Amino acid sequence: MKIISGKLKSRKINIKKNNIIRPTTCLMRKIIFEWLSKYINKSKCLDCFSGSGILSIEAISRNAKHVTCIEKNFYIYKNILNNIKILSIKNAKIININILNWLKKQGKPYDIIFLDPPFYNKIIDKVIYFLKKNNWTKKNTFIYLEKQIKHKIKIPKNWISFKKKNIGQTIGILYLVNKK
């Protein structure tokens, strides 16, 4: 899988073939980062379901200040660590933990949060609850959510839909937190 743009443009990351992760497509990544182009520089990002790590690596490539990647599967986590090492990325923290355990503690707000959970998984509603409850967001935090169109999710009233794009049965939505 190739990095689309930025200082790491055209570099490849290794992804172990499996049925566990579903990396964000090249087209959707291009759209996401066009939406975020004015906001990504020097941002602090959280990637809640890192999987391949491609969203975090794209953010770093585009000058995000720091990225925290959360991945619960140990083998996938090790793959992200390996890619980060190969690409000589120093401003990423990769954590092997279940996202709910990470978000249950009080946090410090992020500028951009990526939510690309496994499809057919109801965990996203709990993740959204803890993001709001435990101080992981602030006014003007951007939250990118990727999900199946048919999957209904309860979105907090202070998350304003900023941009959205359907590709096949998938929808990507960029929210802006309007107020704390």
Secondary structure as GFF3:
##gff-version 3
##sequence-region A 1 180
A	DSSP	alpha_helix	26	35	.	.	.	ID=ss1
A	DSSP	beta_strand	44	47	.	.	.	ID=ss2
A	DSSP	alpha_helix	54	61	.	.	.	ID=ss3
A	DSSP	beta_strand	66	70	.	.	.	ID=ss4
A	DSSP	alpha_helix	74	86	.	.	.	ID=ss5
A	DSSP	beta_strand	92	95	.	.	.	ID=ss6
A	DSSP	alpha_helix	99	103	.	.	.	ID=ss7
A	DSSP	beta_strand	112	115	.	.	.	ID=ss8
A	DSSP	alpha_helix	123	133	.	.	.	ID=ss9
A	DSSP	beta_strand	142	148	.	.	.	ID=ss10
A	DSSP	beta_strand	159	167	.	.	.	ID=ss11
A	DSSP	beta_strand	170	177	.	.	.	ID=ss12
###
